[in-house]
Structures are given as structure tokens and as C-alpha cells.
């Protein structure tokens, strides 16, 4: 098997974090600071919409769903484009766009203005995500891909934890343990969030180098070594195993509505704004601690068992959110939810690289991330309607979207466990 590496550093030979290539550290640094910025404000966004602007859950679901769909439409293009023009410039541009969009949250006085800022932020995410993931995959040995993506998710989540701690401090200083979010507090956090966002852009712009991608088709995910790489043929050229994987992911994602509904559920169960931020901090701490060991585990035993276990845990957690009847229940469930994310987020991205040729990784990550986002629109809109209904119908209540999500997660976990992909990757996916 080939051992791809970028000019920023060769692949790790002993599995230790200190030997990860420069590009992995640069991408992880960018994600760390960007998540510091994002988590200072985005977890409070549903509370701002609901508490300050009086927006119903169906509209919140629509805003989140359209935001992810907007991002998704760009992920396919950006991933494919990065196969032709390079990873770094697109990834840096995406981080910069999201940074420039953030002041719109502070200036918003209606849900439409919030939606515009949210959608602009997601445009940036759509431009950066697939090229950044492909940059990481290009820069690491195939037998340590899980480690690299696990570490990247841990850095991303460590930034989220720090961002939440900053938000807790600002909210507590401004309004104490109030149950509703005050508009001025949210505005302050938005302006503060611009500092780490700008640092994140600089991390990737100054720290990463364009990787030397393999010029041959088939050195990972099929094809004859040494064969000439055909022109990029789009998503349809990525093979049956990848298509089946995307179909299973789509089933899971249809029930994976925006985490905004978890925030609203926690508030509905009695948590204050500071309490919500605290349980989110706990979620991110567990997520960060689990991600790297989970990635290493997937390198050893395969991606599918780890990913299926994570989805099964998701089903159990969502059943718990449906049944929760007190604030402390939601706190415990959020910690378990963090473990689920740690098991699945990096593992799924490593599995994408296992299933496709290296010269089409950007296209593959575009398709994968697009699937996540395109499913988010119906998932989030359905969740909002199931909770509070639509028009004259009052819906099934707060438990309904979580029961729906648990059912689809369980179905996806079973499908993944039974699937046996035939791929010629470093080890079975």
C-alpha cells in the first residue's frame, strides 16, 4: 500500500501524536480556533431565536435545515474542485467566508437576518470541509488514517469546549443563572468570537502546505497500482461500496436533526442558559477524550464495528432524550452523546478514504458531506413539525423527534453491521 505524505511532513511511523504530519496539525489548529468561535455563539442561536425573537421550532428547523443544504450544495463542488486545483486555497477561503459572516448575527433584529447570517456561515463551511478533509487524508499513511481524523476531531472538539467555557463566563457575568437568553449577551459573544475565528484562518493559511497527491489511480480503494489516473468522473465514478455506504449514512442522517432541538429540549426540561452551556461543555469534553482512541481502534479492528456501535449508542441516547423528565437526565445524556460523536465523527471520515481511489478523495468527501447536509433539511424540518406541529396541528410533543431519530439510527446501525463491503483498502472498512 502507498504511504501518502505531504511536503509538510511524512506519515507517522509509530502512531504517536507528536509525529503526525504538519498538515494534520495545521488543519487541526484551524478547526480548534474556528470551533472556539462557533461554539461561543451557535449553541445559543436557537435560544436567541426562541427566547428573544419568539420563533417557533418549525422555523428554527427550517433555518438549520436550509443552512446545511446550502452548505451541502457547495461541498460536492468544492470537493471535486480540490481534486483539480488543490486543497489548501479552497479550505482557507471557506474559513475566511465563515469569519466574515459572523457579524451578521450581532446585527440581526429578525429571524430572516439571522437566517441570512447562518446561511452565509454555512457557505464557508461548504467551501472548506471536503478540501480540508482531503488534505488530511492526503497527508497521512493509510494505516494511521483513523488516528489522524480522530486527532483532528479531538482538536475541533477541544476548541468547542473552550468556546463554551468562554460563553459560560460571559453569560454568568451578564445575567447569572437566568432561564432565558438576553439579546445583549448574545451580541457581545458574537463580537468576541471574531478573534479566534481570524486565528483559525491564519493557522491554515500559514501552517499548511499543498500535499503531493498520488498521481496514480487505485492505490487506495481499488484499481491497479501504477495505472494512469482517469479524469475525475464525479460521484458516479466512486464505486458501489461508497454508494452503499452513503445510502446507509443517509438513513441515519434522516433521523439526525439539528442539535438545536437538544438545546431546546434541555431548556424545556428546566436547564438555565448557563446550565445548557455547562452540559454542552461536558459533551465536548467527552467527545474530545473519546475521538483519538476511537480513531486508533478503528485502525485496528475496522471502521464498521466502531461506527455501528456509535450509531447504536446514538439510538439509546435519543430514546433517553425522549423519556427525560428532569434537567439532570439531559446532563447525563449529553455526556453519552459526546461519546457517540467521538466514536463516529472521525471514523466515518476515515472510512470514506478507505473506500475510494486517492485521486478522487476530494469528490468523495464532497459527496459524503453533502449527504450529511442534504439530509439535515428534511430531518430538521420533520423534527420541528413532529414537536410543535404545523398550521392548526399541534404535533406529537417534545419526545417525538427523538423517538424518530432513535428508530432510524438503530436501523442504520443494523444495516452497517450486516454490510460486507469488498474493497482493496489497507484493511477492511
Secondary structure, DSSP 4 states (H G I P E B T S, - for coil): -----BTTBPPPSS--GGGS-HHHHHHHHHHHHHHHHHHHHHHHHHHIIIIIS---HHHHHHHHHHHHHHHHHHHHHHHHHHHHH-SHHHHHHHHHHHHHHTHHHHH--SHHHHHHHHHHHHHHHHHHHHHHHHHHHHTS-GGGHHHHHHHHHHHHHHHHHHHHHHHHHHHHHHHTT-SS--HHHHHHHHHHHHHHHHHHHHHHHHH-------SBS-TTTSS-TTPBPPPP--GGGS-HHHHHHHHHHHHHHHT---THHHHHHHHHTT--HHHHHHHHHHHHHHHHHHHHHHHHHHHHH-HHHHHHHHHHHHHHHHHHHHH--SHHHHHHHHHHHHHHHHHHHHHHHHHHHHHS-GGGHHHHHHHHHHHHHHHHHHHHHHHHHHHH-BTTB--S-TTHHHHHHHHHHHHHHHHHHH------SSS--
